[in-house]
Amino acid sequence: MKNAEIERIPFYIEMGKDVLLAWCHLPEHPTDHAVVICPPVGHEFVNSYRGLRHLADGFAEKGVTTFRMEYQGVGDSSGLDTDPDRLQKWLDSIEQVVKFIKEKCNIQKISLLGLRMGATLASMISNKIEIENLMCWVPVVEGRRYIREMLALQKTGENADLDVDSTTLEGGGFLITRETMNELLSISLAKIIPNAKHVFLFNTDDLPIPNQLIETWSNQNFQFEHKTLSGYAEMMATPHNSKVPHYAIEEITSIKIEGNTLDINIFNELKNYQQTRFDCYTYGSTAKESTDAGGFPITEILCQNPNAPLFGIFSLPLLRDAESKPTVLLLNAGSVHRMGPNRNYVYITRELLSLGYKVFRLDFLGLGDSINPNLDKENDPYMPEALDNIQCTIDYLKMNHNTNEIILIGVCSGAYSAFQFALQREHESVHEILPINPLTFYWKEGMSLDYSPADYYFDWNSYQESMRRKDRWMKLLKDPKRWGVTAKTTINVLYIKLAAFLKPFVNQVKRILGAKNIEDLAWDLNVIVRKKMKVKFIFADTDPGYQLLKEGAGKTVNKLLNQKKIRIEFIPKSNHNFSSHLGRTQLLKRLKEHFSDK
């Protein structure tokens, strides 16, 4: 996978019983002075993934050998949120990555660049490993403030109306145990004196300047520079809204990283580490529950499709009868890369592996690490090439891994892709689809990514519940700004309902007139069923997708349910992305029951 003179090589690094995923961004003439990028954790890891990939490319374009890494229990690396000693394992991860690339790639000098918690971890580990430069981008200065931010996010974010465990934090859809919370509370960056020759601190123009930290580090023996950079907030937005901070990347990559030229063939050694084996644990309520469930050996293979610029991870269970079972293909949810929102695709993968299924986590073109040569077209969750990407991946799996039967699973836009592939393509390998929380069945260019027809139903459901409560009426009457929003939502829902009522008649007229590509959900469901395709819709009980299904094909849905040609299941106390610990465990439980019945 190349872009200009850059080659990107994914590889695994062993760390005791764990494995870490890393990427090398290799310039045409690599150097023995490398930059290692230390990412944030939690939801900030997900949101910044695209920006940090571009940052690594930015360094490589200037001739600097650059590595991205994922800590234990983060991203595609092994481990769980409930594991003990999280902070120490993150630090150990950085140390192990540095040790590995020095030994395998003849790297002589290391500079660390960290974002948010990654910057704090890089500062802490600098006193244990020798580094040249330390670059801190909007670091977590005080652990207490970070925990307060996560608590505020828990109270106001996706989980605001859901039951959460009072002994943990679930800010941004990632679990922080009490033990990890206490570890993070102890962090005070001003008390940490980095051990580096040159320290750079980059703050952002939309957050307070860390004046105490600047004063402390300005008085140390190392060279210190401080600069304010724009673009941080846009980079850290939700993935489909995120923007690459080109100005900040240009400023950061202008730092001189000098080294001697290396033989590029040295880095071919990294390709020997694209397959790994480790003991896998399923997602449990606690570390003890996961351990009691028992680990089991699996193999994971980093796959770069030679016939298309597509990347994915193929996971296979060992000591299980996987040959006789289908392969599950997980399709990108929104613009989140293959780990899925809230890391759910990793957890789904490990649950299915425990049942003996093979699983492939795919990045569509322009998402994650499937690089679209046209950068203007990246980050599109409803890309027109999605069905071709699925087809290409199935062909790749058949040719290289003897895969004959495929099940498609996707959340949100991944559900849309699964549905449309079953509808539009004739492929003998695909026998079942599990669309989870689709927000639309028919995407058109120009439709809003932030407010779909399903969202009107979401607000409408909230209004119907509020009508029974006097305090909600009083709140509405006292806030004239809400009157227009409420009226708009009501009109839109009534319009959708009227359109749904008239649609069968309108569609019949269109067919008589010879129209093609008619959006007719009832008709299309029957088309899919006639292909002998198994269909199971899964909806969070607070998600509006079910209402869209009923409005689009109510009578047909009931008929197919009665004939047991489709199935529908609801996950209680959950939201669209299953961002709460309770919702996530419920989803995994239902998927386990579904696949155990096969």
N, C-alpha and C positions, 0 to 999 in steps of 0.2 A: 504494500500500500504506500505509494509515493505521491508527494505533492511537491512540485519543483524538484529540488535536490534533496529533499528530506525523505528519509525512510523511517517508518515507525515500526518498532519491533516489540511485541508484547512478550512477557516471559514471567515465570513463577520463581519465587525465592523461598526456600525452606527456612523456617524458624522454629526449631524444635518440632512439636507436633502440628504446628500451623504452617500454612503457606500464604505468601503475600503476592498479589498481582502488581506488576510494574510494567512501565513502558519506557523504551529508549527512543528518543527523537534524535535521529542520527544525521548530522550534516554530511555534505559530500566529502569534506576533509575534517574528520573528527579530531578532537583534542584530548589531551590527558588531564585537562581541568574541566570537571563536569559540574553542572548545576543539578541538584536534586530538589524537586518541587514537593513540598509537604502540604497536603490539602487540609481544608477544615474537616470537621466531623458533622454527623447528623444531617439535617436538612440543608445546611450550608455546603456540605460536600456535594449533594445532588445539584443544587442550584449553580454552583461555580464550576461544574465539571467541564462544560463547553469552554468557558473563559480560560481555565487553566490549560486545557489542551491547546488553545491558540497561543497562550503564553509560552508553552514548551516549543511550539513551532517557531515562535518569534525568536527565541534564543538560538534554535537550530539554524534558522535562516541567516543568522549572523555568525555561524560557524562554531557555535558552542554545543558540545555534547550535553544533552539534557535528558533527565529521567523524571518521570512521574511515578508516584507510588501510592499504594492503598494500605492503610494500617490493618493490623489484626482486628477482625470484627467489623471492618468498614468496607463498603463496596463489594467487590467480587472476591476479596480475601476470605479465608476461613475464619470462623468465630462468630459469636453472637453478642447482642447488646447486653445480655444478662451475664456474660462472663465476668469473673472477678478480676481485679487489678487492671482495669481498663487503661488508666493513665500510664502505668508502667509498661503495659504491652504496646501502647502507641509509641512510647519512647524507644522501646526495644526494636520496634519495627524499623524506625529510622536508622538505628545503629546497624541492624542486620542488612538493610539495603545498601548502605554505604560500604560495609565490609564486603558484600558480595560483588559489587561493581568494581571495587578496587582490585579484588583478586582475579576476577574473570575478564576484565576489560583493560587491565593495565592502567587504570586511572590513578594518577598521582596526587591530584588536588581536588578538593570538594568545596563547593559553595552551596549553602542551603537557602532556599527561598520558601517562606511559609505564608499562608493566608489564614487569617483569623486564628483558630486554635492551632493550626499548623505552624504559624509563626511563633506562637508561644512554645510549642513543643520543640521547634528548631532551636530556640533560644536556650531551653533547658538542656537539650542534648549536646549543645556546643561545648559544654564543660566536660564532656566525656569523649568526644571524638574531635580530631583535629580538622578545622575548617579554615578556609581563606576568608570568604565573605559571608555575612549573615544579612539576608534581606527579609524584613518583616513588613508584611502588607496588612494594615488594619488589624494588628494582633489583639488577642484577648488580654487586656491589661490586668483585670481583676476577675478572679473566678466567681466572686460573689455577684458581681454585676452580670456576668454571663448567665449564671443560674437564675437571676431575677428576669433576664430577658427570656429565657426558656419558660419560666413560670407565666410571664405575661402572654407569651405565644400560646401556651396551653389554654389559657383562659379566654383568649380572643380568636384563636385560629380554628382550624377544622374540627378540633376536639372540644370546642367550647360547650356544646350541648350534649356531650357523651359522657358516660360513666368512665372515670379513670381511677386507677389505684392511687390512693392518697399517700402511699409510701414511695412513689416514684414520680418522675417527671416525664411528660410525653410532648414536649414542645416541638412543633414542626413534624410530628409523626414518628419520632425516634425515642425509644425508651432510654431513660437515664435512671439507673437503679440508685438506691440510697447510698450504697457504697461508692459508686462513681461520683455521685453528687458531692459527697464529703471530700473526695480526692480533688475535685475541681474547685471546691470552695477554698482550698488551701493555696491556690495559685495567686501570686502577686508578682507581676512581671518586673516591677520596679525593684524588687529584692533579688532579682536574678541578673547577674552580671555576665553577659555572653563572653565566650572566649573565642574571639575572631580578630583578624587583623583590621577588618573594615566592617562596620555595621551601618545598614541603611534602614531607616524607618519611613514607611510610606503610609500616611493617613489619608483620609478622604474628606472632601469638602462638605459632606452632608452629615458628619458625625463630629462630636467634640474632639479637639486636639488634645492628645495625652501629654499635657505640659509637664507633669511630674516625671513621667518616664523620660521625656526629652531632656529635662534638666539632669536627671540621674545619669543617663547614658552619655550626655555631653561631657561629663567630668571624668570619664574613664580613660584608660590608656589607649584604647583602640580609636581609629579614625571613625568619626560619626557624621552621618549626613541625614538630614530630615527634609522630606518633600511632601507636599499635598498633591494628590492625583485625583482626577475626576474619573467617573465611569464605574465606580465600585457598586453603587446601588443598582444600576442597570444590569450589571453582571450577575448580581445576587438575586435578581427577581425570579419568580417561578420559571421553570425551564422554557416554556413556550414563549415567555415574554423576555427572556434574558437577551442581553446584547453584549457583543464582544467589546471590551474596553480598549480600543485600538490605541488611544493616546497613552493610557497607562502602560500598556504593553511596550510601546515604543520607548517610553521613558525608562522603564525597568530594564529592558534588554539593551539599553545603551551603556549600561555598566560594563566596564572592561573585565572580561574573564579571559585572561591570557594563559595559554598553555602550548605545549609542543604537539605537533601533528602526529597522529597515530595511524597505523595501517588499518584501513576500514574492515579488512577481513577478520580482525580480532573479534568484531562484534557479531560475526556469524555464529560464534559460540553460544550466544544468547538463545538462538533458535533451538538449541538442544534442551532448553528448559520450558518449552511450550506445552508440555504434558506433565501433569503432576498427579500424585496420589496422596490422599490424606483421609483421616477418620472424620466423618461428617456427623454432625448432631442436628437434630430437628429443632425447630423453634419452640421452646417451652415457656411456661409462665415465669419460671425462675431458672437459675443456673442448675439447681439440684434436679428440677424436673427434666431438663434437657439431658443431664448426665445420667439420671435414672433410666431414661428412655433408651440409652445405650448408643454409642457411636458405631458407625459401620463404614467400611472402606469404600471409597469412590475414586474414580479417575476423572480428571477434567482436562480437556484439550482446547487450546486456543486456536480458533479456526479463522483463517483468512482465505476467503473464496478466491481462487485464481481467475475465475471467469467474471468476477464483478468485485467492485471495491466494498465488499461487505465483510463485517467482522461479527463473530459470535463465539460463545463458549458452549462446548458440548460436554455434558456431564453424564457419566455412566456408572451405574452401581456395580460393585464387584461382589462376588459370592452370592449373586442373586440370579434368578432366571429371567434376565432382561431380554434375551434373544426372542422370546415368544411374545413380548409385549410391545405396544406401539411406542413411538417417540413423540414426546410432547414438544411442540414448538411455541415458545412464548414470544408474543409480538409487542413491540414498544407501546407503552401507555403514555399518551401525550408526547412531549419532547424529552421525557426522562430516558436516559440510556438504559441498557439491558438489565440493570439491577432492579428496575421497576420503582414506582413511587414508594417511599418509605422502606426501600429494600425488599419489598414484598415478593418480587420475582425470584430473588435468591432464596427466600424462605419457602416459596412454593416449590422451587427446584429440589430443595433438600427433603421436603416432605414426600415428593413423588419418587425421589431416589430411594427412600426408605421402603417404598412399596415395589421396587424393582423396575421402575420406568426410566428410560433415558430421556434427557431433557436438553433442548438447545435454546439458549437465550440469544436472541438475534437483535442486532442494531440495524434498523432500516437505513437506507442511503440518506446521509445528511444528519443522522442522529448518532450520538455516542462516538464510537470510533470507526464508523463506516463513513469515510470522508467523501463528500460530494465535491467533484472537481469544480463545480460552480458554487462558490461560497454563498452567493445570494439565495440559493435554494436550500441551504441547510436549515435545520431546526423546524421543519414543517411536519407536524404530527399527522396530517392528512395528505401526505404526498401522493401524487398520481402513480409513482413507481412502486408503491407498496406491494401490490399484487404480483408484480414481476419479481420483486425481492423475495417474496414467499416462494414463488415458483422456482427461482434460482437456488434458494436454500434447500428446498426439497430435493431437487436434482443433485445438488452437491452431497447431501446426506445419503442418497441412494447410491451414488457412485463411489463414495469414499468410506461409508460406514454401514453399507448393506442395510439401509433403512427402507422398509417396505410399507409401513403404515404410520400415518401421522395424525395427531390430534392438535388442533389449533386452539390456543387460549390467549385471550388478551383483555386488558382492562381499558375502558374508555375508548380512545381511538384504536387501540389494539382489538377491542371487541368489534368495532366497525370494520376493520381490515379482515378479521376472521369471517364475519358475516358476508362481506362482499366477495371474498375469495370463494366461499362455498356457493355463492349465487352465480358468479361470472365465469369461474374456471371449471373445467372438467379434468380432474386429476384423480387417477385411480388410487393414489396413496392416502388421500385425505378422507377419513371416514367419520370424523366427529369434530364439532366446534363447541367451545364453551365461551360465548361472549359474556363478559362481566361488566356490568354498569355502562352499557353504551349510552352516549348522549345524543347520538343521531344514527340513523340507518342510511341516510343519503346526504353525503357531504357535497357542497358546491363551493367553488372558489369564491372567496369574499365573505363567507360566513364568519361570524365572530367566534374567536376561540375563547373569549371570556364570558360570553352570554349566549348560550344556545337555547333552542326551544325548550329543552329539558329544564333549564334554569327558571323559566317562567313557571313551570309546574312546581319547582322547588319552593319558590316564593308563594305560589298559590296555596300549597299545602300548609305553609306557615301561617298564611292569612286565615285559612279555614279553622286552624287550631286557635288562633288569636281571637276569633269571633266569639268564642265561649268565655273569654276572660275580660272582665271589666277594666283591669289595669292596662291591658294592651289597647283597648279602645281609647282610654284617657291619654295614653302615650301618643297615639296617632293623632287625636284631636289637638293636642298641644304642639304638634310638630308639622306645620304647613308644608314643609319641604317633602314630607313623606306622602302627602296627598297625591301629588302628580305621579310618583313612582307606583303607588298602589293602584291608581286609575290605569296607568299604562299596562301594568301586569295583568289586571283584570280584563282589559280589552284584548290583550294579546292571547290570553288563555281562552277567552270566549271565541276569538277568531280561529284559534287552532281547533277547538272543539267543533265549530261550525264547518270548517274545512274538512275535518275528519268525517263528519256526518255526510257531506256531499261528495266526498272523494270517490266512493265506489261508482256512483253514477257518472261522475266526470271521467273517471278512468275508462269506463265502458264506452263512452262516447269517443274518447281519444283512440281506443283500439279500432272502433268502427271506421274512424277516419284514417287509420293506418299509421298512427304515431308510434315512434320507437322510444326506448329507454324511459318508460313511464315509471314514476315512483309509486309503486303499489305494493305495500308491505305484505298484504294478505296474499296477493299473487306470488310474490317472491318467496314467501315462506313455503308455499306449496311447491314451488320449483325446487327449493332445496330439499324438501322432504322426499320428493319424487326421485331424487338422486340417491336415495337410501342413506342419506346423511343423518347421523345422530346430532340432535341439537339440544343443548341445555343452557338456558339463560340463568345467570346468577345476578341477583340484585341486592344491594344493601337496602335495608328497610327504610332508610331515609332518602334514598336516591330516587330521582324522578323517572329513570329510564323505563320502569315498568309501565308507567302511564303513557309514555310515548308508544310503547309496544301495543298497548290496549287501544289507544286512539287510532293507531295506524292499521290495526288488524284484529279488532276485538273479537268478532264472531269466529274468525278463522283460528285465532289463538285458542279460544275455548274448544273448538272442534278438534284441533290437533292435540290439545291436552287430553281430551276425553279418549282420543284414539291412541294415546301414549306415543305419539310420533314426535312430540317435543316435550321438554320438561322445563319447569321453572322452579327456582329455589330462592328463598329470601334469607339474608343473613341479618339477624337482629342486632340492634345497638351498634350499627356500623355506618360509615359514611362513604363517599364516592371512592376515595383512595385507600380505604381501610387503614386510616392513619392512627387509630387507637390500638393499644395493645390488645384490648378485649375483642375489637372487631377483627383484628388480624388473626388471632387464635381461632375465632369462630370460622373465618374463611378457610383456614388451613384444615380445620376439623371437617368441614363439609366436603372439601376437595378430597381429603383422605377417605371419607366414606364413599364418595362417588367412585374413586379409582380402585378402592378395595373390592367393589362389587363386580369388577370385570373378570 
